[in-house]
Amino acid sequence: MYDALLRLLQASPTTRDPQITDLKVYGQNAFRVKIRATVAPTLSFQVWLNHNPRHTRYAYQLFGRGGALLRWDNAPHHPHLQLNFPHHFHDDQGRVAPSALQGDPLRDLPVVLAEVERCLPALAGR
C-alpha cells in the first residue's frame, strides 16, 4: 500500500519529489511509513501511516516554516467530535473539526491533496 501512496504523490500536481523517509515492516500487510514531499518553497507535506489488517492509524500534514499548518488524523483524542469520530481535521488557526476521511489511505489521500491545493493560495509563504 505504501508504494501506491508514493505513486499517488508522484502523480499529484500538488507535490514534488515524494520520498519514503521512514519504513518499518512488521509482517504481511503490516507496516509503519512516513512519506514526505515538497509542496512549495516553504511548504512540505507528510503522510504517516501505521497499518495492519485490522486498523490503520493515519496523519496527513502540511508543514510551513513554523510547523504544522493543516492536519488530518484519526487519533481518538477528540471524542466530542461525534460526527465521523475519530476522523478529524486541525486547521491553521488551531481549530479542530470532523473530517470526511474514512481511514482508507488510497481513497483519502486524493481528498486531502485536493484540499491542500485549494488552500495553497492562503498558505503560501508561511
N, CA, C and O atoms as a GROMACS GRO file, in nm:
protein
  504
    1MET      N    1   0.081  -0.120   0.000
    1MET     CA    2   0.000   0.000   0.000
    1MET      C    3   0.086   0.127   0.000
    1MET      O    4   0.051   0.225  -0.066
    2TYR      N    5   0.198   0.126   0.074
    2TYR     CA    6   0.279   0.248   0.078
    2TYR      C    7   0.339   0.279  -0.058
    2TYR      O    8   0.362   0.397  -0.089
    3ASP      N    9   0.365   0.179  -0.141
    3ASP     CA   10   0.412   0.206  -0.278
    3ASP      C   11   0.302   0.275  -0.360
    3ASP      O   12   0.332   0.364  -0.439
    4ALA      N   13   0.178   0.235  -0.340
    4ALA     CA   14   0.066   0.300  -0.411
    4ALA      C   15   0.050   0.444  -0.364
    4ALA      O   16   0.020   0.532  -0.445
    5LEU      N   17   0.068   0.470  -0.236
    5LEU     CA   18   0.062   0.608  -0.185
    5LEU      C   19   0.175   0.692  -0.244
    5LEU      O   20   0.153   0.808  -0.280
    6LEU      N   21   0.292   0.636  -0.253
    6LEU     CA   22   0.404   0.706  -0.314
    6LEU      C   23   0.373   0.741  -0.459
    6LEU      O   24   0.404   0.851  -0.505
    7ARG      N   25   0.312   0.648  -0.532
    7ARG     CA   26   0.274   0.674  -0.671
    7ARG      C   27   0.168   0.784  -0.680
    7ARG      O   28   0.173   0.867  -0.771
    8LEU      N   29   0.072   0.785  -0.588
    8LEU     CA   30  -0.028   0.892  -0.586
    8LEU      C   31   0.038   1.029  -0.566
    8LEU      O   32   0.002   1.126  -0.632
    9LEU      N   33   0.134   1.034  -0.475
    9LEU     CA   34   0.205   1.160  -0.451
    9LEU      C   35   0.290   1.200  -0.571
    9LEU      O   36   0.300   1.319  -0.603
   10GLN      N   37   0.351   1.103  -0.637
   10GLN     CA   38   0.432   1.132  -0.756
   10GLN      C   39   0.345   1.185  -0.869
   10GLN      O   40   0.389   1.270  -0.947
   11ALA      N   41   0.222   1.137  -0.880
   11ALA     CA   42   0.132   1.179  -0.987
   11ALA      C   43   0.059   1.309  -0.956
   11ALA      O   44   0.001   1.370  -1.046
   12SER      N   45   0.061   1.351  -0.832
   12SER     CA   46  -0.013   1.470  -0.793
   12SER      C   47   0.056   1.597  -0.843
   12SER      O   48   0.178   1.608  -0.834
   13PRO      N   49  -0.022   1.693  -0.896
   13PRO     CA   50   0.038   1.822  -0.934
   13PRO      C   51   0.072   1.908  -0.813
   13PRO      O   52   0.140   2.010  -0.826
   14THR      N   53   0.026   1.867  -0.694
   14THR     CA   54   0.048   1.944  -0.572
   14THR      C   55   0.181   1.914  -0.507
   14THR      O   56   0.240   2.002  -0.443
   15THR      N   57   0.231   1.792  -0.521
   15THR     CA   58   0.352   1.750  -0.451
   15THR      C   59   0.465   1.720  -0.549
   15THR      O   60   0.443   1.676  -0.662
   16ARG      N   61   0.586   1.746  -0.501
   16ARG     CA   62   0.706   1.717  -0.580
   16ARG      C   63   0.804   1.634  -0.496
   16ARG      O   64   0.815   1.652  -0.375
   17ASP      N   65   0.874   1.546  -0.563
   17ASP     CA   66   0.982   1.468  -0.504
   17ASP      C   67   0.944   1.394  -0.375
   17ASP      O   68   1.013   1.407  -0.275
   18PRO      N   69   0.834   1.318  -0.376
   18PRO     CA   70   0.800   1.243  -0.255
   18PRO      C   71   0.903   1.133  -0.227
   18PRO      O   72   0.950   1.065  -0.318
   19GLN      N   73   0.935   1.119  -0.100
   19GLN     CA   74   1.034   1.021  -0.056
   19GLN      C   75   0.984   0.949   0.069
   19GLN      O   76   0.928   1.011   0.159
   20ILE      N   77   1.006   0.818   0.075
   20ILE     CA   78   0.981   0.745   0.200
   20ILE      C   79   1.098   0.776   0.292
   20ILE      O   80   1.213   0.745   0.260
   21THR      N   81   1.069   0.838   0.406
   21THR     CA   82   1.174   0.875   0.499
   21THR      C   83   1.184   0.781   0.618
   21THR      O   84   1.283   0.781   0.691
   22ASP      N   85   1.080   0.699   0.638
   22ASP     CA   86   1.082   0.601   0.746
   22ASP      C   87   0.991   0.486   0.706
   22ASP      O   88   0.878   0.508   0.661
   23LEU      N   89   1.039   0.365   0.722
   23LEU     CA   90   0.959   0.247   0.690
   23LEU      C   91   0.996   0.134   0.783
   23LEU      O   92   1.113   0.099   0.796
   24LYS      N   93   0.896   0.078   0.848
   24LYS     CA   94   0.914  -0.039   0.933
   24LYS      C   95   0.807  -0.138   0.894
   24LYS      O   96   0.688  -0.111   0.912
   25VAL      N   97   0.846  -0.254   0.841
   25VAL     CA   98   0.753  -0.359   0.802
   25VAL      C   99   0.747  -0.459   0.917
   25VAL      O  100   0.850  -0.513   0.959
   26TYR      N  101   0.626  -0.483   0.968
   26TYR     CA  102   0.607  -0.572   1.082
   26TYR      C  103   0.568  -0.713   1.041
   26TYR      O  104   0.583  -0.807   1.119
   27GLY      N  105   0.518  -0.729   0.922
   27GLY     CA  106   0.471  -0.859   0.874
   27GLY      C  107   0.392  -0.838   0.747
   27GLY      O  108   0.392  -0.729   0.690
   28GLN      N  109   0.324  -0.943   0.704
   28GLN     CA  110   0.246  -0.932   0.581
   28GLN      C  111   0.135  -0.828   0.600
   28GLN      O  112   0.050  -0.844   0.687
   29ASN      N  113   0.137  -0.724   0.518
   29ASN     CA  114   0.039  -0.615   0.521
   29ASN      C  115   0.033  -0.543   0.656
   29ASN      O  116  -0.073  -0.498   0.698
   30ALA      N  117   0.147  -0.533   0.722
   30ALA     CA  118   0.156  -0.459   0.848
   30ALA      C  119   0.284  -0.376   0.844
   30ALA      O  120   0.394  -0.430   0.830
   31PHE      N  121   0.268  -0.244   0.856
   31PHE     CA  122   0.384  -0.156   0.842
   31PHE      C  123   0.356  -0.020   0.904
   31PHE      O  124   0.242   0.016   0.932
   32ARG      N  125   0.464   0.054   0.923
   32ARG     CA  126   0.458   0.196   0.959
   32ARG      C  127   0.542   0.268   0.856
   32ARG      O  128   0.654   0.226   0.826
   33VAL      N  129   0.489   0.378   0.799
   33VAL     CA  130   0.562   0.451   0.696
   33VAL      C  131   0.543   0.601   0.714
   33VAL      O  132   0.438   0.648   0.759
   34LYS      N  133   0.647   0.675   0.678
   34LYS     CA  134   0.640   0.820   0.670
   34LYS      C  135   0.692   0.859   0.532
   34LYS      O  136   0.801   0.819   0.491
   35ILE      N  137   0.611   0.937   0.461
   35ILE     CA  138   0.647   0.985   0.328
   35ILE      C  139   0.641   1.137   0.330
   35ILE      O  140   0.543   1.195   0.377
   36ARG      N  141   0.745   1.202   0.281
   36ARG     CA  142   0.748   1.348   0.275
   36ARG      C  143   0.764   1.394   0.131
   36ARG      O  144   0.829   1.328   0.050
   37ALA      N  145   0.703   1.511   0.102
   37ALA     CA  146   0.711   1.569  -0.032
   37ALA      C  147   0.713   1.721  -0.020
   37ALA      O  148   0.665   1.777   0.079
   38THR      N  149   0.769   1.786  -0.120
   38THR     CA  150   0.769   1.931  -0.128
   38THR      C  151   0.638   1.975  -0.193
   38THR      O  152   0.590   1.912  -0.287
   39VAL      N  153   0.582   2.084  -0.142
   39VAL     CA  154   0.460   2.141  -0.200
   39VAL      C  155   0.491   2.276  -0.263
   39VAL      O  156   0.447   2.305  -0.375
   40ALA      N  157   0.566   2.358  -0.194
   40ALA     CA  158   0.606   2.491  -0.238
   40ALA      C  159   0.739   2.522  -0.169
   40ALA      O  160   0.782   2.445  -0.083
   41PRO      N  161   0.806   2.632  -0.205
   41PRO     CA  162   0.937   2.659  -0.142
   41PRO      C  163   0.935   2.656   0.011
   41PRO      O  164   1.034   2.616   0.072
   42THR      N  165   0.826   2.696   0.073
   42THR     CA  166   0.821   2.698   0.219
   42THR      C  167   0.727   2.594   0.278
   42THR      O  168   0.706   2.592   0.399
   43LEU      N  169   0.668   2.508   0.194
   43LEU     CA  170   0.569   2.412   0.240
   43LEU      C  171   0.608   2.270   0.205
   43LEU      O  172   0.660   2.243   0.097
   44SER      N  173   0.582   2.178   0.298
   44SER     CA  174   0.604   2.036   0.272
   44SER      C  175   0.482   1.959   0.321
   44SER      O  176   0.404   2.007   0.402
   45PHE      N  177   0.469   1.839   0.270
   45PHE     CA  178   0.354   1.754   0.301
   45PHE      C  179   0.406   1.620   0.351
   45PHE      O  180   0.505   1.567   0.300
   46GLN      N  181   0.338   1.565   0.451
   46GLN     CA  182   0.379   1.437   0.507
   46GLN      C  183   0.259   1.344   0.521
   46GLN      O  184   0.151   1.384   0.563
   47VAL      N  185   0.282   1.219   0.485
   47VAL     CA  186   0.188   1.110   0.509
   47VAL      C  187   0.252   1.020   0.614
   47VAL      O  188   0.366   0.978   0.598
   48TRP      N  189   0.179   0.991   0.721
   48TRP     CA  190   0.225   0.896   0.822
   48TRP      C  191   0.114   0.792   0.840
   48TRP      O  192  -0.002   0.827   0.863
   49LEU      N  193   0.151   0.666   0.828
   49LEU     CA  194   0.056   0.556   0.847
   49LEU      C  195   0.116   0.450   0.937
   49LEU      O  196   0.235   0.420   0.930
   50ASN      N  197   0.032   0.394   1.021
   50ASN     CA  198   0.065   0.273   1.094
   50ASN      C  199  -0.049   0.177   1.061
   50ASN      O  200  -0.161   0.192   1.110
   51HIS      N  201  -0.019   0.080   0.977
   51HIS     CA  202  -0.123  -0.004   0.918
   51HIS      C  203  -0.104  -0.151   0.953
   51HIS      O  204   0.008  -0.202   0.956
   52ASN      N  205  -0.216  -0.217   0.981
   52ASN     CA  206  -0.219  -0.363   0.991
   52ASN      C  207  -0.355  -0.407   0.938
   52ASN      O  208  -0.440  -0.322   0.914
   53PRO      N  209  -0.378  -0.536   0.920
   53PRO     CA  210  -0.504  -0.579   0.860
   53PRO      C  211  -0.631  -0.538   0.937
   53PRO      O  212  -0.739  -0.535   0.879
   54ARG      N  213  -0.618  -0.508   1.065
   54ARG     CA  214  -0.736  -0.473   1.144
   54ARG      C  215  -0.760  -0.323   1.155
   54ARG      O  216  -0.874  -0.281   1.177
   55HIS      N  217  -0.655  -0.240   1.140
   55HIS     CA  218  -0.672  -0.098   1.168
   55HIS      C  219  -0.562  -0.017   1.100
   55HIS      O  220  -0.449  -0.065   1.084
   56THR      N  221  -0.595   0.105   1.063
   56THR     CA  222  -0.496   0.198   1.008
   56THR      C  223  -0.503   0.328   1.086
   56THR      O  224  -0.607   0.394   1.088
   57ARG      N  225  -0.393   0.366   1.149
   57ARG     CA  226  -0.380   0.500   1.208
   57ARG      C  227  -0.312   0.586   1.103
   57ARG      O  228  -0.218   0.540   1.037
   58TYR      N  229  -0.358   0.710   1.088
   58TYR     CA  230  -0.301   0.797   0.986
   58TYR      C  231  -0.289   0.940   1.035
   58TYR      O  232  -0.358   0.982   1.127
   59ALA      N  233  -0.199   1.013   0.971
   59ALA     CA  234  -0.188   1.158   0.986
   59ALA      C  235  -0.134   1.212   0.855
   59ALA      O  236  -0.029   1.168   0.807
   60TYR      N  237  -0.206   1.306   0.798
   60TYR     CA  238  -0.163   1.378   0.678
   60TYR      C  239  -0.141   1.521   0.722
   60TYR      O  240  -0.230   1.583   0.779
   61GLN      N  241  -0.021   1.575   0.696
   61GLN     CA  242   0.010   1.708   0.747
   61GLN      C  243   0.076   1.795   0.641
   61GLN      O  244   0.160   1.750   0.564
   62LEU      N  245   0.034   1.922   0.640
   62LEU     CA  246   0.100   2.024   0.559
   62LEU      C  247   0.180   2.110   0.655
   62LEU      O  248   0.126   2.166   0.750
   63PHE      N  249   0.311   2.120   0.630
   63PHE     CA  250   0.401   2.195   0.716
   63PHE      C  251   0.448   2.323   0.648
   63PHE      O  252   0.470   2.326   0.527
   64GLY      N  253   0.463   2.427   0.727
   64GLY     CA  254   0.525   2.552   0.683
   64GLY      C  255   0.648   2.577   0.767
   64GLY      O  256   0.696   2.487   0.836
   65ARG      N  257   0.699   2.697   0.761
   65ARG     CA  258   0.820   2.733   0.838
   65ARG      C  259   0.802   2.714   0.988
   65ARG      O  260   0.895   2.675   1.058
   66GLY      N  261   0.682   2.743   1.037
   66GLY     CA  262   0.656   2.738   1.180
   66GLY      C  263   0.599   2.606   1.230
   66GLY      O  264   0.562   2.597   1.347
   67GLY      N  265   0.592   2.506   1.146
   67GLY     CA  266   0.538   2.376   1.188
   67GLY      C  267   0.412   2.340   1.112
   67GLY      O  268   0.390   2.389   1.001
   68ALA      N  269   0.331   2.256   1.171
   68ALA     CA  270   0.211   2.205   1.103
   68ALA      C  271   0.111   2.317   1.080
   68ALA      O  272   0.081   2.395   1.171
   69LEU      N  273   0.059   2.324   0.958
   69LEU     CA  274  -0.045   2.420   0.922
   69LEU      C  275  -0.182   2.353   0.913
   69LEU      O  276  -0.281   2.406   0.964
   70LEU      N  277  -0.186   2.238   0.848
   70LEU     CA  278  -0.309   2.162   0.833
   70LEU      C  279  -0.279   2.017   0.868
   70LEU      O  280  -0.173   1.965   0.836
   71ARG      N  281  -0.376   1.952   0.936
   71ARG     CA  282  -0.353   1.811   0.971
   71ARG      C  283  -0.486   1.736   0.975
   71ARG      O  284  -0.585   1.784   1.031
   72TRP      N  285  -0.485   1.621   0.914
   72TRP     CA  286  -0.597   1.527   0.920
   72TRP      C  287  -0.545   1.404   0.992
   72TRP      O  288  -0.437   1.354   0.959
   73ASP      N  289  -0.619   1.353   1.090
   73ASP     CA  290  -0.574   1.230   1.156
   73ASP      C  291  -0.693   1.159   1.219
   73ASP      O  292  -0.805   1.211   1.223
   74ASN      N  293  -0.666   1.039   1.268
   74ASN     CA  294  -0.771   0.961   1.333
   74ASN      C  295  -0.730   0.915   1.472
   74ASN      O  296  -0.776   0.811   1.520
   75ALA      N  297  -0.642   0.991   1.538
   75ALA     CA  298  -0.613   0.963   1.678
   75ALA      C  299  -0.741   0.988   1.757
   75ALA      O  300  -0.809   1.088   1.732
   76PRO      N  301  -0.776   0.901   1.849
   76PRO     CA  302  -0.906   0.913   1.918
   76PRO      C  303  -0.904   1.012   2.034
   76PRO      O  304  -0.959   0.983   2.140
   77HIS      N  305  -0.843   1.129   2.015
   77HIS     CA  306  -0.831   1.226   2.124
   77HIS      C  307  -0.932   1.341   2.118
   77HIS      O  308  -0.919   1.438   2.192
   78HIS      N  309  -1.033   1.331   2.031
   78HIS     CA  310  -1.138   1.432   2.025
   78HIS      C  311  -1.276   1.364   2.023
   78HIS      O  312  -1.349   1.376   1.925
   79PRO      N  313  -1.312   1.292   2.131
   79PRO     CA  314  -1.438   1.218   2.132
   79PRO      C  315  -1.562   1.309   2.125
   79PRO      O  316  -1.670   1.262   2.091
   80HIS      N  317  -1.546   1.437   2.156
   80HIS     CA  318  -1.660   1.529   2.147
   80HIS      C  319  -1.702   1.554   2.001
   80HIS      O  320  -1.812   1.603   1.976
   81LEU      N  321  -1.616   1.520   1.907
   81LEU     CA  322  -1.649   1.534   1.765
   81LEU      C  323  -1.717   1.405   1.719
   81LEU      O  324  -1.653   1.320   1.657
   82GLN      N  325  -1.842   1.392   1.749
   82GLN     CA  326  -1.914   1.268   1.723
   82GLN      C  327  -1.931   1.237   1.575
   82GLN      O  328  -1.932   1.120   1.535
   83LEU      N  329  -1.944   1.340   1.493
   83LEU     CA  330  -1.962   1.318   1.350
   83LEU      C  331  -1.835   1.259   1.291
   83LEU      O  332  -1.732   1.325   1.283
   84ASN      N  333  -1.844   1.133   1.250
   84ASN     CA  334  -1.733   1.060   1.187
   84ASN      C  335  -1.613   1.038   1.279
   84ASN      O  336  -1.500   1.028   1.232
   85PHE      N  337  -1.636   1.032   1.410
   85PHE     CA  338  -1.528   1.004   1.506
   85PHE      C  339  -1.459   0.874   1.468
   85PHE      O  340  -1.529   0.779   1.433
   86PRO      N  341  -1.329   0.863   1.473
   86PRO     CA  342  -1.229   0.956   1.526
   86PRO      C  343  -1.165   1.047   1.420
   86PRO      O  344  -1.070   1.118   1.451
   87HIS      N  345  -1.215   1.045   1.298
   87HIS     CA  346  -1.156   1.123   1.189
   87HIS      C  347  -1.180   1.272   1.211
   87HIS      O  348  -1.294   1.315   1.229
   88HIS      N  349  -1.072   1.350   1.209
   88HIS     CA  350  -1.085   1.494   1.232
   88HIS      C  351  -0.975   1.572   1.162
   88HIS      O  352  -0.879   1.516   1.110
   89PHE      N  353  -0.993   1.704   1.161
   89PHE     CA  354  -0.907   1.796   1.088
   89PHE      C  355  -0.866   1.911   1.180
   89PHE      O  356  -0.950   1.966   1.251
   90HIS      N  357  -0.737   1.946   1.177
   90HIS     CA  358  -0.684   2.062   1.250
   90HIS      C  359  -0.649   2.168   1.147
   90HIS      O  360  -0.570   2.142   1.056
   91ASP      N  361  -0.708   2.289   1.159
   91ASP     CA  362  -0.677   2.393   1.062
   91ASP      C  363  -0.560   2.480   1.107
   91ASP      O  364  -0.502   2.456   1.213
   92ASP      N  365  -0.525   2.578   1.026
   92ASP     CA  366  -0.408   2.662   1.054
   92ASP      C  367  -0.430   2.760   1.168
   92ASP      O  368  -0.336   2.828   1.209
   93GLN      N  369  -0.552   2.768   1.221
   93GLN     CA  370  -0.582   2.852   1.338
   93GLN      C  371  -0.591   2.768   1.466
   93GLN      O  372  -0.624   2.822   1.572
   94GLY      N  373  -0.564   2.639   1.456
   94GLY     CA  374  -0.570   2.552   1.573
   94GLY      C  375  -0.708   2.495   1.603
   94GLY      O  376  -0.726   2.426   1.703
   95ARG      N  377  -0.804   2.522   1.517
   95ARG     CA  378  -0.938   2.469   1.537
   95ARG      C  379  -0.943   2.323   1.491
   95ARG      O  380  -0.872   2.283   1.399
   96VAL      N  381  -1.028   2.247   1.557
   96VAL     CA  382  -1.045   2.105   1.524
   96VAL      C  383  -1.190   2.083   1.482
   96VAL      O  384  -1.283   2.133   1.546
   97ALA      N  385  -1.208   2.008   1.374
   97ALA     CA  386  -1.341   1.981   1.322
   97ALA      C  387  -1.346   1.837   1.270
   97ALA      O  388  -1.242   1.779   1.240
   98PRO      N  389  -1.465   1.779   1.260
   98PRO     CA  390  -1.476   1.647   1.199
   98PRO      C  391  -1.427   1.652   1.055
   98PRO      O  392  -1.437   1.755   0.988
   99SER      N  393  -1.374   1.541   1.007
   99SER     CA  394  -1.334   1.533   0.867
   99SER      C  395  -1.415   1.424   0.798
   99SER      O  396  -1.474   1.338   0.863
  100ALA      N  397  -1.417   1.430   0.666
  100ALA     CA  398  -1.491   1.332   0.588
  100ALA      C  399  -1.408   1.209   0.554
  100ALA      O  400  -1.456   1.118   0.487
  101LEU      N  401  -1.283   1.204   0.600
  101LEU     CA  402  -1.198   1.089   0.570
  101LEU      C  403  -1.255   0.963   0.634
  101LEU      O  404  -1.327   0.970   0.734
  102GLN      N  405  -1.222   0.848   0.574
  102GLN     CA  406  -1.278   0.721   0.618
  102GLN      C  407  -1.175   0.623   0.673
  102GLN      O  408  -1.212   0.519   0.726
  103GLY      N  409  -1.047   0.656   0.661
  103GLY     CA  410  -0.945   0.564   0.709
  103GLY      C  411  -0.893   0.470   0.602
  103GLY      O  412  -0.821   0.375   0.633
  104ASP      N  413  -0.928   0.494   0.476
  104ASP     CA  414  -0.875   0.419   0.363
  104ASP      C  415  -0.776   0.510   0.292
  104ASP      O  416  -0.817   0.596   0.214
  105PRO      N  417  -0.646   0.495   0.318
  105PRO     CA  418  -0.548   0.589   0.263
  105PRO      C  419  -0.552   0.606   0.112
  105PRO      O  420  -0.528   0.716   0.063
  106LEU      N  421  -0.580   0.502   0.038
  106LEU     CA  422  -0.582   0.513  -0.108
  106LEU      C  423  -0.699   0.599  -0.157
  106LEU      O  424  -0.691   0.658  -0.265
  107ARG      N  425  -0.806   0.606  -0.081
  107ARG     CA  426  -0.919   0.694  -0.115
  107ARG      C  427  -0.906   0.830  -0.048
  107ARG      O  428  -0.946   0.931  -0.105
  108ASP      N  429  -0.851   0.832   0.072
  108ASP     CA  430  -0.842   0.957   0.149
  108ASP      C  431  -0.734   1.052   0.098
  108ASP      O  432  -0.754   1.173   0.096
  109LEU      N  433  -0.620   0.998   0.056
  109LEU     CA  434  -0.509   1.084   0.014
  109LEU      C  435  -0.548   1.178  -0.101
  109LEU      O  436  -0.514   1.296  -0.093
  110PRO      N  437  -0.618   1.134  -0.206
  110PRO     CA  438  -0.659   1.230  -0.310
  110PRO      C  439  -0.750   1.341  -0.256
  110PRO      O  440  -0.742   1.455  -0.303
  111VAL      N  441  -0.835   1.310  -0.160
  111VAL     CA  442  -0.922   1.411  -0.098
  111VAL      C  443  -0.838   1.514  -0.024
  111VAL      O  444  -0.862   1.634  -0.036
  112VAL      N  445  -0.741   1.467   0.051
  112VAL     CA  446  -0.652   1.556   0.127
  112VAL      C  447  -0.571   1.643   0.031
  112VAL      O  448  -0.560   1.764   0.052
  113LEU      N  449  -0.515   1.584  -0.072
  113LEU     CA  450  -0.434   1.662  -0.167
  113LEU      C  451  -0.517   1.768  -0.238
  113LEU      O  452  -0.467   1.878  -0.264
  114ALA      N  453  -0.643   1.739  -0.268
  114ALA     CA  454  -0.730   1.839  -0.330
  114ALA      C  455  -0.754   1.956  -0.234
  114ALA      O  456  -0.758   2.071  -0.277
  115GLU      N  457  -0.770   1.926  -0.107
  115GLU     CA  458  -0.790   2.033  -0.008
  115GLU      C  459  -0.663   2.114   0.012
  115GLU      O  460  -0.669   2.236   0.026
  116VAL      N  461  -0.548   2.048   0.013
  116VAL     CA  462  -0.421   2.121   0.023
  116VAL      C  463  -0.408   2.216  -0.095
  116VAL      O  464  -0.372   2.332  -0.078
  117GLU      N  465  -0.436   2.166  -0.214
  117GLU     CA  466  -0.426   2.252  -0.333
  117GLU      C  467  -0.520   2.371  -0.324
  117GLU      O  468  -0.484   2.482  -0.362
  118ARG      N  469  -0.640   2.348  -0.273
  118ARG     CA  470  -0.738   2.456  -0.258
  118ARG      C  471  -0.690   2.562  -0.159
  118ARG      O  472  -0.716   2.681  -0.178
  119CYS      N  473  -0.620   2.520  -0.054
  119CYS     CA  474  -0.572   2.612   0.050
  119CYS      C  475  -0.440   2.680   0.018
  119CYS      O  476  -0.404   2.775   0.087
  120LEU      N  477  -0.368   2.634  -0.083
  120LEU     CA  478  -0.235   2.686  -0.111
  120LEU      C  479  -0.226   2.839  -0.126
  120LEU      O  480  -0.134   2.899  -0.070
  121PRO      N  481  -0.316   2.902  -0.198
  121PRO     CA  482  -0.302   3.048  -0.210
  121PRO      C  483  -0.298   3.121  -0.077
  121PRO      O  484  -0.225   3.218  -0.060
  122ALA      N  485  -0.379   3.074   0.020
  122ALA     CA  486  -0.385   3.139   0.150
  122ALA      C  487  -0.266   3.104   0.239
  122ALA      O  488  -0.234   3.178   0.333
  123LEU      N  489  -0.199   2.992   0.211
  123LEU     CA  490  -0.091   2.946   0.298
  123LEU      C  491   0.049   2.969   0.241
  123LEU      O  492   0.148   2.951   0.312
  124ALA      N  493   0.059   3.009   0.117
  124ALA     CA  494   0.190   3.029   0.054
  124ALA      C  495   0.273   3.128   0.135
  124ALA      O  496   0.223   3.232   0.179
  125GLY      N  497   0.398   3.095   0.152
  125GLY     CA  498   0.491   3.181   0.225
  125GLY      C  499   0.490   3.162   0.375
  125GLY      O  500   0.564   3.231   0.446
  126ARG      N  501   0.408   3.071   0.425
  126ARG     CA  502   0.402   3.052   0.571
  126ARG      C  503   0.495   2.946   0.621
  126ARG      O  504   0.500   2.920   0.741
   0.00000   0.00000   0.00000
